[in-house]
Amino acid sequence: MTSQAVTWLVLDRPQGDLEGQLCRAIRERVRAGRLGAGEPLPSTRALALSLGIARSTVVQAYERLRAEGYIETVRGSGTRVSTARPRPLAGVARGRAPASAGKAPAESLPAAATPAPRALPFQPGVPDLKSFPAAAWARCVGGRIKSLRIHDLGYGPVAGLPALRAAILAHASTARGVVAQADQVAVFPSAAAAIDTLARVTLAPRADTAWIEDPGWPRARALLLRAGAQLVPVPCDDDGIDLSRAAGAGPRLIYVTPSHQCPTGVTMSLPRRLALLDAAQRHGAFIIEDDYDSEFRYDARPIAALQGIDTGQRVAYVGTFSKTLAPGLRVAYAILPPELVAACHADMALRQGDVPIHIQAGLADFLNDGHFRSHIRRMRGLYAERMHNLVRALTQHCGDWLEVADGGGGLKLAVRLRDHGVDDRRVVQALAERGYGARTFSEFCLAAPVPGLVFGIAQGTPARCEALAQALAAILRGAAQ
């Protein structure tokens, strides 16, 4: 690549986002096999000089590609295309794999947990609402309420206000590497509503199989079951979902959280991502990529979305503003595969729950005016500090009883109990009696429940984390006696 960099690597300066353009160009050549495993890349200094851009731009692009698994740094040999990459995907025929082992029966799977009656500190799923950018939001929504155009006040497109759909796509393309057209974007009142619609239009009740991560989000599991799916739990490890351990018939739908696995927090490796896309093509399946809080990654830049490397157009990308702004806004979205656009629109037209037009219009301005980007930058730093506070406190006071994850991103932290004989439901109840929220890790598990706890980090000030850890240590010490 060193000698070819100037000839094929051309950046469109007026378009902006030079770092993103550089990432996409190298990523696409690696995926296509035009840059082979182990092939050397130019140094950051040399590439910056050849392209006439800042070296920091190249450094940041290389860091993103390294985090995604496309490139690696070899001591004494510089930067190269990753040798761990699988071969480029070849075209495959659509079809179903033969049935093998049996599915997990629906009645054997735990039901979705009942939400807590009130939000306690450290309850997962809630951002720091005190940091909501109320002034900027009020200006955007208030301005739109005063100036809504006549055609905006009609029923409008079932998929949402065109201005908001365009703004969402612009953000997702820049921040998450999503590749789509504006007509593929659909606005929903929640991520659950988007998943529900996708399940309804892809699954034949009691006939189609859905693969789901184990452990995984209980609500997604419940939605797929309600749509009539025959669920197959697929184990996850430190590299994400492991399809080599999937049992039963080939799927029609696969639900995953690749950028920040729910609840473990791991990031799906590139080989696993490519294997997942390959499996979707082979089985004629669609993938729901739930990207619920990947904006908040603390140890590196956010990983590019699975949808952006999906050449077969099998991935439905689901995002939400509940974690990044506030659940009360009731705004989420899906970026649909072209094959599912018409069916999803037809399903949406038959159901209730549209997002109010003034909220959609205000959010479009909020995105286009840069308020959302500013909020994400500010909260990423704040949440990184709060995640560190919680990891440090739990490790210091509860390390004898808990396996504490590193907390590299997201708004929640999952910890496993070293003693599998402890009932995590009793621990959560004891914490609630002391005024602290948590969810059991076991409720996220399907095949074999593992005891543990899942905490939200949004309110994790040093004092609160210290108090929580001391209270939890006392509970666990008593359980061990």
C-alpha positions as CSV (number, residue, x, y, z in Angstrom):
1,M,0.0,0.0,0.0
2,T,2.9,2.4,0.7
3,S,3.6,3.0,-3.0
4,Q,-0.1,3.0,-4.0
5,A,-1.4,5.3,-1.3
6,V,-1.5,8.4,-3.4
7,T,-3.0,6.7,-6.4
8,W,-6.1,5.0,-4.9
9,L,-6.6,6.8,-1.6
10,V,-8.4,10.0,-2.5
11,L,-10.2,12.2,0.1
12,D,-13.1,14.5,-0.7
13,R,-12.2,17.5,1.4
14,P,-15.4,19.5,0.9
15,Q,-17.3,16.5,2.3
16,G,-15.4,16.8,5.6
17,D,-14.8,14.0,8.2
18,L,-11.4,13.1,6.7
19,E,-10.8,10.6,9.5
20,G,-14.0,8.8,8.6
21,Q,-13.2,8.8,4.9
22,L,-9.8,7.4,5.5
23,C,-11.3,4.6,7.8
24,R,-13.9,3.7,5.2
25,A,-11.4,3.6,2.3
26,I,-9.0,1.3,4.1
27,R,-11.7,-0.8,5.6
28,E,-13.4,-1.4,2.2
29,R,-10.1,-2.5,0.6
30,V,-9.4,-4.9,3.4
31,R,-12.9,-6.3,3.2
32,A,-12.6,-6.7,-0.6
33,G,-9.3,-8.5,-0.3
34,R,-7.3,-5.8,-2.2
35,L,-5.2,-5.3,0.9
36,G,-4.1,-8.8,2.0
37,A,-3.4,-10.1,5.5
38,G,0.0,-8.9,6.8
39,E,0.4,-6.3,4.0
40,P,2.2,-3.2,5.4
41,L,0.6,0.2,5.7
42,P,2.5,3.5,5.5
43,S,3.5,5.2,8.7
44,T,1.1,7.8,10.0
45,R,3.6,10.5,9.2
46,A,4.2,9.2,5.6
47,L,0.4,8.9,4.9
48,A,-0.4,12.3,6.3
49,L,2.3,13.9,4.1
50,S,1.1,12.0,1.0
51,L,-2.5,13.1,1.6
52,G,-1.7,16.6,2.8
53,I,-3.7,16.1,6.1
54,A,-2.8,16.4,9.8
55,R,-1.0,13.5,11.2
56,S,-3.4,13.4,14.1
57,T,-6.2,12.5,11.6
58,V,-4.3,9.5,10.4
59,V,-3.4,8.4,14.0
60,Q,-7.0,8.5,15.0
61,A,-8.1,6.6,11.9
62,Y,-5.5,3.9,12.5
63,E,-6.7,3.7,16.2
64,R,-10.3,3.1,15.0
65,L,-9.2,0.5,12.5
66,R,-7.0,-1.3,15.1
67,A,-9.9,-1.3,17.6
68,E,-12.2,-2.8,14.9
69,G,-9.6,-5.6,14.1
70,Y,-8.7,-4.5,10.6
71,I,-5.1,-3.6,11.3
72,E,-2.4,-4.4,13.9
73,T,0.9,-3.0,15.0
74,V,3.8,-5.4,15.0
75,R,6.9,-4.5,17.0
76,G,9.7,-3.6,14.6
77,S,7.5,-4.0,11.5
78,G,5.1,-1.0,11.8
79,T,1.4,-1.2,11.0
80,R,0.0,-4.0,8.9
81,V,-3.4,-5.5,7.8
82,S,-4.5,-7.9,10.6
83,T,-3.3,-11.4,10.0
84,A,-6.3,-12.7,12.1
85,R,-8.8,-11.6,9.6
86,P,-10.8,-14.3,7.9
87,R,-10.8,-14.4,4.1
88,P,-13.1,-12.0,2.2
89,L,-16.7,-13.2,2.0
90,A,-17.7,-14.8,-1.3
91,G,-21.2,-14.7,-2.7
92,V,-23.4,-17.5,-1.3
93,A,-26.8,-18.8,-2.3
94,R,-29.8,-18.1,-0.1
95,G,-31.2,-21.0,1.8
96,R,-31.7,-22.8,5.1
97,A,-29.3,-24.9,7.0
98,P,-30.5,-28.4,7.9
99,A,-31.9,-28.8,11.4
100,S,-29.4,-30.2,14.0
101,A,-29.8,-30.0,17.7
102,G,-33.1,-28.9,19.2
103,K,-34.1,-25.4,20.2
104,A,-34.6,-24.2,23.8
105,P,-38.4,-24.4,24.4
106,A,-40.0,-21.1,25.0
107,E,-41.5,-22.2,28.3
108,S,-38.0,-22.9,29.7
109,L,-36.8,-19.4,29.1
110,P,-37.1,-16.8,31.8
111,A,-39.5,-14.0,31.2
112,A,-38.5,-10.4,31.0
113,A,-38.0,-8.8,34.3
114,T,-40.6,-6.5,35.8
115,P,-39.3,-2.9,35.9
116,A,-38.5,-1.4,39.3
117,P,-41.4,0.7,40.6
118,R,-39.1,3.6,41.0
119,A,-35.7,4.5,39.7
120,L,-33.1,4.0,42.5
121,P,-29.5,5.1,42.2
122,F,-27.5,2.7,40.1
123,Q,-30.6,1.3,38.4
124,P,-29.5,0.4,34.9
125,G,-31.1,1.8,31.8
126,V,-31.3,5.5,32.9
127,P,-28.9,8.2,31.8
128,D,-28.0,11.2,34.0
129,L,-31.2,13.2,33.6
130,K,-29.7,16.2,35.5
131,S,-27.3,16.7,32.7
132,F,-30.0,16.8,30.0
133,P,-29.3,19.9,27.7
134,A,-32.6,21.5,28.6
135,A,-31.9,25.0,27.4
136,A,-30.8,23.9,23.9
137,W,-33.6,21.4,23.7
138,A,-36.2,23.9,24.7
139,R,-35.0,26.4,22.0
140,C,-35.2,23.7,19.3
141,V,-38.6,22.3,20.2
142,G,-40.1,25.7,21.2
143,G,-38.9,27.2,17.9
144,R,-40.5,24.4,15.9
145,I,-43.8,24.6,17.8
146,K,-44.1,28.3,16.8
147,S,-43.2,27.7,13.2
148,L,-44.5,24.3,12.1
149,R,-45.4,24.3,8.4
150,I,-48.9,23.4,7.3
151,H,-47.8,20.2,5.6
152,D,-46.0,19.1,8.8
153,L,-49.3,19.2,10.7
154,G,-50.9,16.5,8.5
155,Y,-50.5,12.8,9.0
156,G,-47.3,12.8,7.1
157,P,-45.1,9.8,6.2
158,V,-45.6,6.8,8.5
159,A,-41.8,6.4,8.8
160,G,-41.4,9.9,10.3
161,L,-40.6,13.5,9.4
162,P,-38.2,13.6,6.4
163,A,-36.1,16.2,8.1
164,L,-35.5,14.0,11.1
165,R,-34.8,10.9,9.1
166,A,-32.2,12.8,7.1
167,A,-30.6,14.2,10.3
168,I,-30.5,10.7,11.9
169,L,-28.9,9.2,8.8
170,A,-26.3,12.0,8.7
171,H,-25.4,11.3,12.4
172,A,-25.4,7.5,12.0
173,S,-23.2,7.7,8.9
174,T,-20.6,10.0,10.5
175,A,-20.6,8.6,14.0
176,R,-21.3,4.9,13.4
177,G,-20.3,4.2,9.8
178,V,-23.8,3.3,8.7
179,V,-24.4,3.1,4.9
180,A,-27.9,3.7,3.8
181,Q,-30.4,6.0,2.0
182,A,-32.8,8.3,3.9
183,D,-35.8,6.2,2.8
184,Q,-34.4,3.3,4.8
185,V,-34.7,5.3,8.1
186,A,-37.9,4.8,10.2
187,V,-38.7,6.7,13.4
188,F,-40.2,4.8,16.4
189,P,-41.3,5.7,19.9
190,S,-38.8,3.2,21.3
191,A,-36.1,0.6,20.4
192,A,-38.5,-2.0,21.6
193,A,-41.1,-0.8,19.1
194,A,-38.6,-1.1,16.3
195,I,-37.6,-4.6,17.3
196,D,-41.2,-5.6,17.6
197,T,-42.0,-4.4,14.0
198,L,-38.9,-6.1,12.6
199,A,-39.9,-9.4,14.4
200,R,-43.4,-9.2,13.1
201,V,-42.4,-8.6,9.4
202,T,-39.7,-11.2,9.3
203,L,-41.0,-14.1,11.4
204,A,-43.7,-16.6,10.6
205,P,-45.3,-17.4,14.0
206,R,-44.4,-20.8,15.4
207,A,-42.5,-21.6,12.2
208,D,-39.3,-19.5,12.1
209,T,-36.3,-19.7,14.3
210,A,-34.6,-16.7,15.9
211,W,-31.1,-16.8,17.3
212,I,-30.5,-14.5,20.3
213,E,-27.4,-13.8,22.5
214,D,-27.0,-15.7,25.8
215,P,-26.9,-13.7,28.0
216,G,-29.0,-11.1,26.3
217,W,-31.6,-8.4,26.8
218,P,-34.7,-9.9,28.4
219,R,-37.1,-7.5,26.6
220,A,-35.8,-8.4,23.2
221,R,-36.3,-12.0,24.1
222,A,-39.9,-11.4,25.1
223,L,-40.6,-9.4,21.9
224,L,-39.3,-12.2,19.7
225,L,-41.3,-14.8,21.7
226,R,-44.5,-12.7,21.3
227,A,-43.9,-12.6,17.6
228,G,-43.9,-16.4,17.6
229,A,-40.2,-17.1,17.2
230,Q,-38.7,-20.4,18.1
231,L,-35.8,-19.1,20.2
232,V,-32.3,-20.5,20.1
233,P,-29.9,-19.1,22.8
234,V,-26.4,-18.7,21.4
235,P,-23.6,-18.4,23.9
236,C,-21.5,-15.2,24.1
237,D,-17.9,-15.0,25.3
238,D,-15.2,-12.3,25.3
239,D,-15.5,-12.0,21.5
240,G,-19.2,-11.8,21.4
241,I,-21.8,-14.3,20.0
242,D,-20.2,-17.7,19.1
243,L,-22.1,-19.1,16.2
244,S,-20.1,-22.3,16.3
245,R,-22.2,-23.2,19.4
246,A,-25.6,-22.4,17.8
247,A,-27.9,-25.4,17.8
248,G,-31.0,-26.3,15.9
249,A,-32.4,-25.1,12.6
250,G,-31.0,-22.2,10.7
251,P,-32.5,-18.8,11.7
252,R,-34.7,-16.4,10.0
253,L,-33.8,-13.6,12.4
254,I,-30.7,-13.0,14.6
255,Y,-30.7,-10.4,17.4
256,V,-27.3,-9.1,18.6
257,T,-25.7,-6.1,20.4
258,P,-22.3,-6.2,18.8
259,S,-20.8,-2.9,19.8
260,H,-21.5,-3.2,23.5
261,Q,-23.0,-6.6,24.3
262,C,-25.9,-6.5,26.7
263,P,-25.2,-7.1,29.6
264,T,-21.5,-8.1,29.6
265,G,-20.2,-5.0,27.7
266,V,-17.9,-6.9,25.4
267,T,-17.3,-5.8,21.8
268,M,-17.8,-8.4,19.1
269,S,-14.5,-9.2,17.3
270,L,-14.2,-8.6,13.6
271,P,-13.9,-12.4,12.8
272,R,-17.2,-13.0,14.7
273,R,-18.8,-10.1,12.8
274,L,-17.8,-11.5,9.5
275,A,-19.0,-15.0,10.5
276,L,-22.3,-13.5,11.6
277,L,-22.8,-11.7,8.2
278,D,-21.8,-14.9,6.4
279,A,-24.3,-16.9,8.4
280,A,-27.1,-14.4,7.7
281,Q,-26.4,-14.8,4.0
282,R,-26.3,-18.6,4.1
283,H,-29.6,-18.9,6.0
284,G,-31.4,-16.1,4.3
285,A,-31.7,-14.4,7.7
286,F,-31.9,-10.8,8.8
287,I,-29.9,-9.4,11.7
288,I,-31.2,-6.9,14.2
289,E,-28.2,-4.8,15.4
290,D,-29.3,-3.1,18.6
291,D,-26.8,-0.3,19.1
292,Y,-28.4,1.0,22.3
293,D,-25.5,2.9,24.0
294,S,-22.4,2.5,21.8
295,E,-21.9,6.3,21.7
296,F,-20.3,5.9,25.1
297,R,-17.0,4.1,24.7
298,Y,-14.2,5.2,27.0
299,D,-11.1,3.2,26.1
300,A,-11.2,4.0,22.4
301,R,-13.2,5.5,19.6
302,P,-16.7,4.0,19.1
303,I,-16.5,0.8,16.9
304,A,-18.1,1.1,13.5
305,A,-21.6,-0.5,13.2
306,L,-22.0,-4.0,11.8
307,Q,-24.5,-2.5,9.3
308,G,-21.7,-0.5,7.7
309,I,-19.8,-3.6,6.6
310,D,-22.9,-5.6,5.5
311,T,-22.6,-6.0,1.8
312,G,-25.6,-8.3,1.6
313,Q,-28.0,-5.8,3.1
314,R,-29.2,-8.2,5.8
315,V,-28.7,-5.9,8.9
316,A,-31.4,-3.7,10.5
317,Y,-29.7,-1.1,12.6
318,V,-31.6,0.0,15.7
319,G,-30.7,3.1,17.7
320,T,-32.3,5.1,20.4
321,F,-32.1,8.5,22.1
322,S,-33.3,7.1,25.4
323,K,-29.8,6.4,26.6
324,T,-28.0,9.4,25.0
325,L,-30.7,12.1,25.9
326,A,-33.7,10.9,28.0
327,P,-36.2,8.0,27.9
328,G,-39.0,10.5,28.3
329,L,-38.5,11.8,24.7
330,R,-39.7,8.5,23.4
331,V,-37.7,8.6,20.2
332,A,-35.8,5.7,18.5
333,Y,-35.1,4.7,15.0
334,A,-34.2,1.8,12.7
335,I,-32.2,1.8,9.5
336,L,-33.9,-0.9,7.5
337,P,-32.6,-3.3,4.9
338,P,-34.2,-2.3,1.5
339,E,-36.0,-5.6,1.4
340,L,-37.9,-4.8,4.6
341,V,-38.8,-1.1,4.1
342,A,-42.2,-1.6,2.5
343,A,-43.2,-4.3,5.0
344,C,-42.1,-2.3,8.0
345,H,-44.0,0.8,6.7
346,A,-47.2,-1.3,6.3
347,D,-46.9,-2.6,9.8
348,M,-46.2,0.8,11.3
349,A,-49.3,2.2,9.5
350,L,-51.6,-0.3,11.3
351,R,-50.2,0.5,14.8
352,Q,-50.4,3.4,17.3
353,G,-47.5,5.2,18.9
354,D,-46.2,7.8,16.5
355,V,-43.6,10.3,17.9
356,P,-45.3,13.8,18.2
357,I,-44.4,15.9,15.2
358,H,-43.0,18.8,17.3
359,I,-40.6,16.4,19.0
360,Q,-39.5,15.1,15.7
361,A,-39.0,18.6,14.2
362,G,-37.2,19.8,17.3
363,L,-34.9,16.8,17.4
364,A,-34.0,17.3,13.7
365,D,-32.8,20.9,14.6
366,F,-31.1,19.6,17.7
367,L,-29.1,17.2,15.6
368,N,-28.4,19.5,12.7
369,D,-27.3,22.4,14.9
370,G,-24.6,20.3,16.6
371,H,-26.2,20.2,20.1
372,F,-26.4,16.4,20.1
373,R,-22.7,16.0,19.2
374,S,-21.7,18.5,21.9
375,H,-23.8,16.7,24.4
376,I,-22.3,13.3,23.5
377,R,-18.8,14.7,23.9
378,R,-19.5,16.2,27.3
379,M,-21.3,13.1,28.6
380,R,-18.7,10.7,27.3
381,G,-16.1,12.3,29.6
382,L,-18.5,12.4,32.6
383,Y,-19.7,8.8,32.2
384,A,-16.1,7.6,31.8
385,E,-15.3,9.1,35.2
386,R,-18.3,7.6,36.8
387,M,-17.6,4.2,35.3
388,H,-14.1,4.4,36.8
389,N,-15.6,5.4,40.2
390,L,-17.8,2.4,40.3
391,V,-15.2,-0.1,39.0
392,R,-12.7,1.2,41.6
393,A,-15.1,1.1,44.5
394,L,-16.5,-2.4,43.7
395,T,-13.0,-3.8,43.2
396,Q,-11.7,-2.3,46.4
397,H,-14.6,-3.4,48.7
398,C,-16.1,-6.4,46.9
399,G,-13.3,-8.0,44.9
400,D,-13.4,-11.1,47.1
401,W,-16.9,-11.9,46.1
402,L,-17.3,-10.3,42.6
403,E,-15.7,-10.6,39.2
404,V,-15.7,-6.9,38.1
405,A,-15.5,-6.1,34.4
406,D,-13.2,-3.4,33.1
407,G,-16.0,-1.0,32.2
408,G,-14.7,0.1,28.8
409,G,-18.0,1.7,27.7
410,G,-21.7,2.0,28.0
411,L,-24.0,3.1,30.9
412,K,-24.0,-0.1,32.8
413,L,-21.5,-2.4,34.5
414,A,-22.1,-6.2,34.8
415,V,-20.4,-8.1,37.7
416,R,-20.5,-11.8,38.3
417,L,-20.6,-13.5,41.7
418,R,-17.7,-15.8,42.3
419,D,-19.9,-18.1,44.4
420,H,-22.6,-19.4,42.1
421,G,-24.5,-20.6,45.1
422,V,-25.5,-17.1,46.1
423,D,-29.0,-16.0,45.0
424,D,-28.6,-12.7,43.1
425,R,-32.3,-12.0,43.5
426,R,-31.9,-11.7,47.3
427,V,-28.8,-9.5,46.9
428,V,-30.8,-7.1,44.6
429,Q,-33.6,-7.0,47.1
430,A,-31.2,-6.3,50.0
431,L,-29.7,-3.5,48.0
432,A,-33.1,-2.0,47.2
433,E,-33.9,-2.0,51.0
434,R,-30.8,0.1,51.4
435,G,-31.9,2.5,48.6
436,Y,-29.7,1.2,45.7
437,G,-30.9,-0.1,42.4
438,A,-29.5,-3.1,40.4
439,R,-30.7,-5.9,38.2
440,T,-29.8,-9.6,38.5
441,F,-27.3,-10.9,36.0
442,S,-29.2,-14.2,36.0
443,E,-32.3,-12.7,34.4
444,F,-30.3,-11.9,31.3
445,C,-29.3,-15.6,30.9
446,L,-31.3,-18.2,29.0
447,A,-29.7,-21.7,29.0
448,A,-27.9,-21.6,32.3
449,P,-28.4,-18.7,34.7
450,V,-25.3,-17.2,36.2
451,P,-25.6,-15.1,39.4
452,G,-24.4,-11.6,39.3
453,L,-25.5,-7.9,39.3
454,V,-25.9,-5.2,36.6
455,F,-25.5,-1.6,37.7
456,G,-26.2,1.7,36.0
457,I,-23.3,4.1,36.2
458,A,-24.9,7.4,35.3
459,Q,-25.2,8.6,38.9
460,G,-21.9,7.2,40.0
461,T,-20.3,10.0,41.9
462,P,-17.3,9.0,44.1
463,A,-19.3,9.3,47.3
464,R,-22.3,7.3,46.0
465,C,-20.0,4.5,44.6
466,E,-18.2,4.2,47.9
467,A,-21.4,4.0,49.8
468,L,-22.9,1.4,47.4
469,A,-19.8,-0.8,47.5
470,Q,-19.6,-0.7,51.3
471,A,-23.3,-1.7,51.5
472,L,-22.9,-4.5,49.0
473,A,-19.8,-5.8,50.8
474,A,-21.8,-6.1,54.0
475,I,-24.6,-8.0,52.1
476,L,-22.2,-10.4,50.5
477,R,-20.2,-10.9,53.7
478,G,-23.4,-11.9,55.4
479,A,-24.4,-14.2,52.5
480,A,-21.1,-16.0,52.8
481,Q,-21.5,-16.7,56.5
